[in-house]
Amino acid sequence: MTHIAIADQTAHLHHPKTFIGKYIWSQDHKVIAIQYSVTAIFVGLIALLLSVLMRLQLGFPGQFNFITPDAYLQFVTMHGMIMVIYLLTALLLGGFGNYLIPLMVGTRDMVFPYLNMLSYWFYLVSVIVLMSSFFVTGGPTGAGWTLYPPQSILAGTPGAGSGIVLMLLSLAIFIVAFTMGGLNYVTTIFQARTRGMTLMRMPLTIWGILTATILGLLAFPALLVSAIMMLFDATLGTSFFMPAIVSLGEPLNHEGGSPILFQHLFWFFGHPEVYIVALPAFGMVSDVLSVHARKNIFGYRMMVWAIVIIGGLSFIVWAHHMYVSGMNPYFGFFFATTTLIIAVPTAIKVYNWVLTLWKGNIHLTVPMLFAIGFIFTFTHGGLSGLFLGNVVVDLPLSDTFFVVAHFHMVMGVSPIMVLFAALYHWFPLVSGKQLHTGLGKLHFWGTFLGTYAIYLPMHYLGFLGVPRRYYALGDTSFIPESAHVLNEDITIAAIIVALFQLVFVANVIWTLRSGPRSVRNPWGVASLEWHTPDVPPVHGNWGDALPTVHRWAYDYSVPGAKQDFIPQHVAEEDVEYEAGGRRSGEGE
Amino acid sequence: MASTPAVNTKSSYWQSLVTDWGADREVFKLSWGKLMMWIFLLSDTFIFSVFLIGYMNVRMSATDSWPLTSEVFALHVGGADIPLLLIAIMTFILITSSGTMAMAVNCAYQRNKAATFKLMIATAILGASFVGMQAFEWSKLILDEGVRPWANPMGAAQFGSAFFMITGFHGMHVSIGVIYLTVVAIKVLRGHYDEKGFQIVEITGLYWHFVDLVWVFIFAFFYLW
């Protein structure tokens, strides 16, 4: 040992005294997590509002004067970018990652709390820069969330002046923030676990977050570099991504660049990004399902390997987003093959979730409802992904609403179902109060059924050939009247689903203000985070001594044991068995 | 159990590998700071790889001819153009600085603070002179040759764009490294690490060697190709 294990020493923890030190410039991972979550949910609500505005235009074209074609494109772009980066990535890793990692692996804090604090403040700056683009001349960029050049920086695209520059700057700042946080998460999980917490005893949540963070650290560089190059194209007039272009009869001052290069760089980041969002969700949903089915997760080892293999494969499938961009057919063959291979570990996970429920003692609590809802939405989104992974099927369906429906099911709705499951599940730990069950169930059914009302018809629109991102369809001969009716129905469903999210907001506010205090560990969870001396945990998490872990995180309904779960830190000799009950060995 | 059947060897090998790797509290026998620097450098490797791949791609897609680097980067010394002279000197300086850095790490573990300080400052000075020569190279290209990020009288505009972007990003890394080295060197001298141990010198060294290594690749792919 070349260093002192500071995890075991309380003396190094600097307890802040003032309000500002405790809650604003806080280095406590739990406060940082809440800061991250509140900011992410706030921008998420803005993105939700943008999606409603966008749907209003699609459902009722021409009825709303303030939704100009430019504004519509800006709504589409900002909705996508905010949801993927500033809500999902930030909430899953910055929010839940920060809160759960130290508690689940049994440390007092992240290994570098100061860097962790900086991570949040950089994230906040990136959000402010992004939001400021709403207030500059020309507004935010309307290039679509993929920001494909050359159109994203050419006059004619909304926000081609300052909007795109602010977007790229904001992304660069976000990546700096993510790197600072991500280095902390990986190092904490690798090096600062408590006694007995071996890698193969970690809850799957931690495995998901760990793998997703590593993906982020290796994938975000591609986005950072492409953002820098496009920033130079937009501001200095370089031609990294700009070919020779004649615009309105005038040749532009660019030549010799490669727009396809941007697409490759973007998707080299963009595809791992799907799993940066999905893997933490996979992990958390595994834990929620296991707890609320009172049964150990089925095939823990396979679940871990599936997460790791999905993470590895996600780096060699990126060009399946680019089948229509044109590429050597052999590359199409390669990327189609790798894409379909990734379905194997993913299917293993789905089977294991279902088998976890099999013969379980299923409690239909609100988190459980959302978790089961996730299995449905994810399966649907995943199956349409199998279609799109094939080149010949993708070519006609690409850039239609089928693609929109597919990726919203698989990486929009599904991670959000898990996020809600996680919010309802861990809310008593974070706040000491339990969200109202009735309102929660109302929220679930509205969201779950509503998303199907939105996205199932969208698949059909895609088969009809209705293109995505179009401002209005007009009188296009191949699009039947029924498509327009369907678009109206989808918009109405979208508005209803958006309103149902207000139920959640109201539930949170009401619970925080006047909800009853929750009992300690209301769901009967075995993993470490619910077994701190104080609930909600205080700075330093573990009081005088770190816990020692004796088992995996999934000892539920152990035959013969008196309690239906055995916490991770309980030693075998301390487990109470019923008289004559069968003794069980280690969980593994 | 020595009599384990041979059939099982393969799976037990992998299982014991995983168990050994995962069973400890720490996956790597490294301190937190050192591991974090390694992971950061891995991430940074991807950044520079993408920069170089992007450069190679625009070099392929550029419609104008690519300038001959041996002519562009030649110095006129004693009545003759010597190709790549300045770059050769810069590369030599940077690699020398890696040597002084390695010596500084060695002295730090021997707890020889004065020698560590001197060697780290020497490394920083070598690094600063590298950045200075880069500034000279930039000004020569901009003022004498008329190369701009967006235009290049000698051929493809992407030559200037990629050159300023990549060497600029690398020069920024060297400059940050010079500041980092100076701060750590002063802290070493003031006895800041007497109790904590001098591993920070090695961590700083990791960063410095990485910046040198990246330069070797930039040198090979941009200047020699």
HADDOCK unambig.tbl for C-alpha pairs under 7 A between the chains (distance, minus, plus):
assign (segid A and resid 3 and name CA) (segid B and resid 31 and name CA) 6.05 0.50 0.50
assign (segid A and resid 111 and name CA) (segid B and resid 32 and name CA) 6.98 0.50 0.50
assign (segid A and resid 183 and name CA) (segid B and resid 36 and name CA) 5.96 0.50 0.50
assign (segid A and resid 183 and name CA) (segid B and resid 39 and name CA) 6.88 0.50 0.50
assign (segid A and resid 183 and name CA) (segid B and resid 40 and name CA) 6.86 0.50 0.50
assign (segid A and resid 187 and name CA) (segid B and resid 32 and name CA) 6.46 0.50 0.50
assign (segid A and resid 187 and name CA) (segid B and resid 35 and name CA) 6.78 0.50 0.50
assign (segid A and resid 187 and name CA) (segid B and resid 36 and name CA) 6.10 0.50 0.50
assign (segid A and resid 190 and name CA) (segid B and resid 26 and name CA) 5.81 0.50 0.50
assign (segid A and resid 190 and name CA) (segid B and resid 27 and name CA) 5.40 0.50 0.50
assign (segid A and resid 191 and name CA) (segid B and resid 25 and name CA) 6.33 0.50 0.50
assign (segid A and resid 191 and name CA) (segid B and resid 26 and name CA) 4.21 0.50 0.50
assign (segid A and resid 191 and name CA) (segid B and resid 27 and name CA) 6.06 0.50 0.50
assign (segid A and resid 191 and name CA) (segid B and resid 32 and name CA) 6.75 0.50 0.50
assign (segid A and resid 192 and name CA) (segid B and resid 25 and name CA) 6.68 0.50 0.50
assign (segid A and resid 192 and name CA) (segid B and resid 26 and name CA) 6.61 0.50 0.50
assign (segid A and resid 193 and name CA) (segid B and resid 25 and name CA) 5.31 0.50 0.50
assign (segid A and resid 194 and name CA) (segid B and resid 25 and name CA) 6.44 0.50 0.50
assign (segid A and resid 195 and name CA) (segid B and resid 25 and name CA) 6.33 0.50 0.50
assign (segid A and resid 197 and name CA) (segid B and resid 25 and name CA) 6.63 0.50 0.50
assign (segid A and resid 198 and name CA) (segid B and resid 22 and name CA) 5.42 0.50 0.50
assign (segid A and resid 198 and name CA) (segid B and resid 23 and name CA) 4.62 0.50 0.50
assign (segid A and resid 198 and name CA) (segid B and resid 24 and name CA) 6.02 0.50 0.50
assign (segid A and resid 198 and name CA) (segid B and resid 25 and name CA) 6.30 0.50 0.50
assign (segid A and resid 199 and name CA) (segid B and resid 22 and name CA) 4.60 0.50 0.50
assign (segid A and resid 199 and name CA) (segid B and resid 23 and name CA) 6.43 0.50 0.50
assign (segid A and resid 200 and name CA) (segid B and resid 22 and name CA) 6.47 0.50 0.50
assign (segid A and resid 217 and name CA) (segid B and resid 43 and name CA) 5.53 0.50 0.50
assign (segid A and resid 218 and name CA) (segid B and resid 43 and name CA) 5.39 0.50 0.50
assign (segid A and resid 218 and name CA) (segid B and resid 46 and name CA) 6.37 0.50 0.50
assign (segid A and resid 221 and name CA) (segid B and resid 43 and name CA) 6.96 0.50 0.50
assign (segid A and resid 221 and name CA) (segid B and resid 46 and name CA) 5.98 0.50 0.50
assign (segid A and resid 221 and name CA) (segid B and resid 47 and name CA) 4.75 0.50 0.50
assign (segid A and resid 222 and name CA) (segid B and resid 47 and name CA) 6.53 0.50 0.50
assign (segid A and resid 222 and name CA) (segid B and resid 50 and name CA) 6.05 0.50 0.50
assign (segid A and resid 225 and name CA) (segid B and resid 47 and name CA) 6.59 0.50 0.50
assign (segid A and resid 225 and name CA) (segid B and resid 50 and name CA) 6.74 0.50 0.50
assign (segid A and resid 225 and name CA) (segid B and resid 51 and name CA) 6.46 0.50 0.50
assign (segid A and resid 236 and name CA) (segid B and resid 150 and name CA) 6.54 0.50 0.50
assign (segid A and resid 237 and name CA) (segid B and resid 150 and name CA) 5.38 0.50 0.50
assign (segid A and resid 238 and name CA) (segid B and resid 149 and name CA) 6.02 0.50 0.50
assign (segid A and resid 238 and name CA) (segid B and resid 150 and name CA) 4.32 0.50 0.50
assign (segid A and resid 238 and name CA) (segid B and resid 161 and name CA) 6.08 0.50 0.50
assign (segid A and resid 239 and name CA) (segid B and resid 158 and name CA) 6.48 0.50 0.50
assign (segid A and resid 240 and name CA) (segid B and resid 58 and name CA) 6.33 0.50 0.50
assign (segid A and resid 240 and name CA) (segid B and resid 158 and name CA) 6.74 0.50 0.50
assign (segid A and resid 256 and name CA) (segid B and resid 61 and name CA) 5.65 0.50 0.50
assign (segid A and resid 256 and name CA) (segid B and resid 62 and name CA) 4.03 0.50 0.50
assign (segid A and resid 256 and name CA) (segid B and resid 63 and name CA) 4.91 0.50 0.50
assign (segid A and resid 257 and name CA) (segid B and resid 58 and name CA) 5.90 0.50 0.50
assign (segid A and resid 257 and name CA) (segid B and resid 61 and name CA) 6.06 0.50 0.50
assign (segid A and resid 257 and name CA) (segid B and resid 62 and name CA) 6.10 0.50 0.50
assign (segid A and resid 258 and name CA) (segid B and resid 58 and name CA) 6.34 0.50 0.50
assign (segid A and resid 258 and name CA) (segid B and resid 61 and name CA) 6.12 0.50 0.50
